Amino acid sequence: MKQELLHSPHVMLGAALLVSALGGLGACQETEGKAASGAPEAATEEPGGVGTGGAVFQWPEQACVDPMAGEPAGQSDGKVCTFGAISGCTEPGRLFTDYASCEPVLTQRPYWPAPPSDYKTPSDDPRLSDPQWLGELAWVTEQTEACGCVCCHSEEAAPAAGPSNWYIEAGPVWTDSFYPAGLALVAGWVSSDALGAYPADQNNGFSRDVAGLPTTDSARMVAFFEGELQRRGFTKEDFADQTPFGGPLYQQSLYAPSECAAGEGVDAAGKITWTGGDARYVYVLSADAENPGAPPNLDLPEGTLWRLDVPSSGEPVKSGIAYGEVPPDTKQGYPADGSPEELVPGTKYYLYVWADVAIPITRCLFEVSP
């Protein structure tokens, strides 16, 4: 019998963020029912600020360290290199928590404990004595333990309040702790692109281009979780109308900007004015640019002309900074070097300002006065 409660997975990333079932952003609970048609109803997501307890987003950094005692040499001149990010993974066969800290991860998405699914594999299920299936479960476990997902989905790594939704110590089959919506995310039946991801060549071979959990073999991961959905009686059609995962991140990607209010934008002298409070990220983009999204791959959309960043250790900047100038204790996020291109009077541009990653406070179109 299909479960009536479809909880989402865990997601964690800035902005009134949420949590989705991947090793993605914070911990957002989605209480989903089954509509009469059998399709999952719209999820309701518990809001949260950037990071646990409203912590300032700490940008992922890559650490390259010696392998743990008894483990083989790393793939980077003997070192093991790992991004400290919810979407980051260490080398296959190693534990993320041995090579990266969960502390910055918990600033990248809000976390809170959430109950797991109460689905249980029957004790007489033939899979429990099937060496091939148990081998696949062991491989999925190894893949998951190599990635930042464990920071919220492991009893050992999660904060003291407990894991968020699914967790790898649940037994005897830990994937039972997923709600159907989470299984659908991992199987790629519902898009989770808005959560962001590293390309495989920067993430020890792990990608999220198909499966919702980072993996070195997307087809194998998808096949396993499609099997989990099918044994609970679900089909792709059950999720055909479900909104893509990402909560605020997905909704922000759809935002259509309107004209700036009087006084907002960049004036002829280069002064940038916005409303909503102090900012940690200030973008000036071409008018047709996509909305900035989740790091590491969606935060610099094509058409970005300039971005000013305030590190987590610095104080946010006030409205009134100058285009192309970098105040003390800030850095130019784009371009990497040199000055941004000059703004052309009469040309429309897009001002996009974040109070912190994925928390927009001003999003509007402007023209520089002649």
C-alpha positions in Angstrom: 0.0 0.0 0.0 1.4 3.4 -0.9 2.3 5.7 2.0 0.0 8.6 2.5 2.8 10.9 3.8 5.4 11.9 1.2 8.2 13.6 3.0 10.8 15.4 1.1 14.5 14.7 1.6 17.0 17.0 3.0 18.3 20.0 1.2 20.4 22.7 3.0 21.4 26.0 1.4 20.9 29.7 2.0 17.7 31.7 1.8 14.6 30.8 3.8 16.0 27.5 2.7 14.8 24.1 3.1 15.9 20.6 3.1 15.4 18.1 0.5 16.2 14.5 0.3 19.6 14.5 -1.1 22.7 15.5 0.4 21.7 18.8 -0.6 20.5 21.7 1.4 19.3 22.0 5.0 16.5 20.1 6.5 13.1 20.9 5.2 10.1 18.9 6.0 7.6 18.5 3.3 4.3 17.0 4.4 2.7 15.7 1.3 -0.5 13.8 0.9 -1.8 11.8 -1.9 -4.5 13.5 -4.0 -7.4 11.5 -5.2 -5.7 11.2 -8.6 -2.8 9.4 -6.9 -0.4 12.3 -7.6 1.7 13.8 -4.8 0.1 17.0 -3.5 2.1 20.2 -3.2 4.7 20.1 -0.4 4.7 22.5 2.4 8.2 23.4 3.5 9.3 24.6 6.9 11.1 27.9 6.4 14.5 28.6 7.8 17.3 31.2 7.4 20.7 30.6 6.0 22.5 27.9 7.9 21.7 26.4 11.3 20.6 29.1 13.7 20.9 31.7 11.0 24.6 31.3 10.6 26.3 33.2 7.8 26.9 31.1 4.7 30.5 29.8 4.7 31.7 29.3 1.1 32.9 25.8 0.4 36.7 25.3 0.5 38.7 22.4 -0.8 41.0 20.7 1.7 43.8 18.4 0.5 45.1 16.2 3.2 47.1 12.9 3.7 44.9 9.8 3.6 43.8 8.2 6.9 46.2 5.6 8.4 45.8 2.3 6.5 44.1 3.8 3.5 45.7 4.0 0.0 47.3 7.2 -1.3 45.0 9.9 -2.6 44.3 10.7 -6.2 45.9 14.2 -6.0 49.6 13.6 -5.7 49.0 11.3 -2.8 46.6 13.7 -1.1 42.8 13.3 -0.7 41.0 16.5 -1.8 37.5 17.2 -0.7 35.1 20.2 -0.9 33.5 21.1 2.4 30.1 21.4 0.9 26.7 19.6 1.1 27.2 18.7 -2.5 30.9 17.8 -2.0 32.3 14.3 -1.9 35.6 12.7 -1.0 37.1 9.9 -2.9 35.0 6.7 -3.4 35.5 4.2 -0.5 36.4 6.9 2.0 34.2 8.7 4.6 33.4 12.4 4.0 33.6 13.0 7.8 37.3 11.8 7.7 38.3 14.4 5.1 35.9 17.4 5.6 34.2 19.2 8.5 30.4 19.3 8.7 30.6 22.7 10.5 30.7 24.8 7.3 28.1 22.5 5.7 25.6 23.4 8.4 25.9 27.1 7.4 25.2 26.3 3.8 21.6 25.1 4.4 19.4 25.3 7.4 19.2 22.0 9.5 16.6 20.7 11.8 15.7 17.2 12.9 12.9 15.5 11.1 11.3 12.1 11.6 12.1 9.3 9.1 9.5 7.4 7.2 7.9 4.5 9.1 8.0 2.2 6.1 9.7 -1.1 7.0 10.8 -3.9 4.8 9.0 -7.1 5.7 11.2 -9.6 7.5 10.4 -12.2 4.9 11.4 -10.0 2.0 13.6 -12.1 -0.3 15.9 -9.2 -0.9 17.2 -9.6 2.6 18.8 -12.9 1.6 19.7 -11.9 -1.9 23.5 -11.3 -2.1 23.3 -9.3 -5.3 20.7 -6.8 -3.9 22.6 -6.6 -0.5 25.7 -5.8 -2.5 23.9 -2.9 -4.3 22.7 -1.6 -0.9 26.2 -1.7 0.4 27.4 0.2 -2.6 24.7 2.9 -2.2 25.7 3.2 1.4 29.4 3.6 0.5 28.6 6.3 -2.0 26.4 8.2 0.4 29.0 8.1 3.2 31.5 9.6 0.9 29.4 12.8 0.5 28.3 15.8 2.5 24.8 14.4 2.8 25.9 12.6 6.0 26.2 15.9 7.8 22.4 15.8 8.3 21.6 12.2 7.4 23.8 10.2 9.8 23.3 9.7 13.6 27.0 10.1 14.0 27.5 13.2 12.0 24.3 15.2 12.5 23.8 17.7 15.3 22.8 16.3 18.7 19.1 16.8 18.0 19.3 13.9 15.5 19.3 13.3 11.7 17.0 15.0 9.3 14.5 12.5 7.8 16.4 9.6 6.2 19.7 8.4 7.8 22.2 5.8 7.0 22.2 3.9 10.3 18.4 3.1 10.0 17.9 -0.6 9.8 17.8 -3.3 8.7 17.4 -1.4 5.3 18.3 2.2 5.8 16.7 3.4 2.6 13.3 2.5 4.2 13.8 5.8 6.1 13.2 7.8 2.9 9.7 9.1 2.2 8.5 8.4 -1.4 9.2 12.0 -2.5 12.8 11.5 -1.4 13.2 8.3 -3.3 11.8 10.1 -6.4 14.4 12.8 -6.0 17.2 10.3 -5.8 15.9 8.3 -8.7 15.7 11.4 -10.8 12.0 11.2 -11.3 11.7 14.7 -9.9 14.3 17.4 -10.8 16.6 18.7 -8.1 18.7 20.8 -10.4 18.0 24.0 -8.3 20.0 22.5 -5.4 23.3 22.9 -7.3 26.1 20.5 -7.8 29.8 20.1 -8.6 30.9 18.6 -12.0 32.3 15.2 -11.6 35.8 16.2 -12.6 35.9 18.6 -9.6 34.2 16.2 -7.1 36.2 13.0 -7.2 34.0 11.5 -9.9 30.7 12.2 -8.1 27.9 14.0 -10.0 24.2 14.8 -9.6 23.4 15.2 -13.3 20.8 12.4 -13.2 20.5 10.9 -9.8 19.5 13.2 -6.9 22.3 11.8 -4.7 25.9 12.4 -5.8 27.3 9.3 -7.3 30.1 7.9 -9.5 27.6 5.8 -11.4 24.3 7.5 -12.1 22.7 4.6 -13.9 23.4 2.2 -11.1 22.2 4.7 -8.4 19.0 5.4 -10.3 18.3 1.7 -10.9 18.6 1.0 -7.2 16.2 3.8 -6.1 13.7 3.0 -8.9 13.6 -0.5 -7.4 12.9 1.0 -4.0 10.0 3.0 -5.4 8.6 0.1 -7.4 8.5 -2.2 -4.4 6.5 0.4 -2.6 4.1 0.5 -5.5 5.0 3.9 -7.0 5.5 4.7 -10.7 6.9 7.8 -12.4 3.3 8.9 -13.2 2.7 9.4 -9.5 5.2 12.2 -9.5 4.5 13.7 -12.9 3.0 16.9 -11.5 5.3 17.4 -8.6 7.1 20.7 -8.4 10.9 20.3 -8.8 12.8 20.2 -5.6 14.6 23.3 -4.2 11.8 25.2 -2.5 13.0 28.9 -2.4 15.9 28.1 -4.7 13.6 26.7 -7.4 11.1 29.6 -6.9 13.9 32.1 -7.2 15.0 30.6 -10.5 11.6 31.5 -11.9 11.5 35.1 -10.7 10.8 37.6 -13.4 12.2 41.0 -12.5 10.3 44.3 -13.0 11.6 47.8 -13.2 13.5 49.2 -10.2 11.7 51.6 -7.9 12.7 55.2 -8.0 16.2 55.6 -6.7 17.2 52.0 -7.1 19.8 50.8 -9.5 23.1 52.3 -10.6 23.4 56.0 -11.3 25.6 57.8 -13.8 28.3 58.1 -11.2 28.3 54.4 -10.5 26.6 54.5 -7.2 24.5 51.3 -6.5 21.4 51.8 -4.5 19.1 49.0 -3.2 16.5 48.5 -0.5 15.9 45.8 2.0 18.9 46.1 4.2 22.7 45.4 4.2 24.1 42.9 1.7 26.7 40.2 1.4 26.5 39.7 -2.4 25.7 42.4 -4.9 25.3 41.5 -8.6 25.0 43.6 -11.7 23.9 41.4 -14.6 22.8 41.8 -18.2 19.0 42.3 -18.4 18.4 38.8 -19.8 20.6 36.9 -17.4 19.3 34.0 -15.4 18.7 34.5 -11.7 21.7 33.6 -9.5 21.2 30.3 -7.7 22.9 27.8 -5.5 26.7 27.4 -5.4 28.8 25.8 -6.7 27.4 25.9 -10.3 24.5 28.3 -10.3 25.8 31.4 -8.5 27.5 33.0 -11.5 25.0 32.9 -14.3 26.0 33.8 -17.8 25.6 37.5 -18.2 27.1 38.4 -14.8 29.0 41.7 -15.2 30.1 42.2 -11.6 29.7 40.6 -8.2 30.9 41.9 -4.9 31.3 39.3 -2.1 31.5 39.9 1.6 33.2 36.9 3.4 31.4 35.3 6.3 33.9 36.9 8.7 33.1 40.4 7.4 30.3 42.9 8.0 27.7 43.2 5.2 27.8 46.4 3.0 25.3 49.1 3.0 23.5 50.5 -0.1 25.6 53.2 -1.8 28.7 51.3 -2.8 30.3 52.1 -6.2 30.1 49.7 -9.2 33.5 48.1 -9.8 35.0 49.3 -6.5 35.9 46.8 -3.7 35.5 48.1 -0.2 37.8 46.9 2.7 37.0 43.4 3.9 35.2 42.5 0.7 36.3 40.9 -2.5 35.3 40.9 -6.1 33.5 37.7 -6.9 33.4 38.4 -10.6 35.4 39.1 -12.8 38.2 37.1 -11.3 40.7 39.9 -12.3 40.5 43.4 -13.5 37.6 45.8 -13.7 34.1 44.9 -14.9 32.9 46.2 -18.2 31.6 49.7 -18.2 27.8 50.2 -18.0 26.4 51.8 -21.1 23.8 54.7 -20.6 20.4 53.8 -22.0 21.1 50.0 -21.7 19.0 47.9 -19.4 20.7 45.9 -16.6 19.6 43.6 -13.8 20.5 44.5 -10.1 20.3 41.4 -7.9 21.2 41.8 -4.2 21.5 39.0 -1.6 21.4 39.6 2.2 23.2 36.2 2.2 23.4 33.4 -0.3 19.9 32.8 -1.7 18.2 35.5 0.4 17.3 38.2 -2.2 16.4 41.6 -1.0 16.4 43.6 -4.3 15.9 42.2 -7.8 15.0 44.8 -10.5 15.9 46.2 -13.9 17.4 49.6 -14.4 19.1 51.9 -16.9 22.0 54.1 -16.2 21.1 57.7 -16.9 23.1 59.5 -19.5 
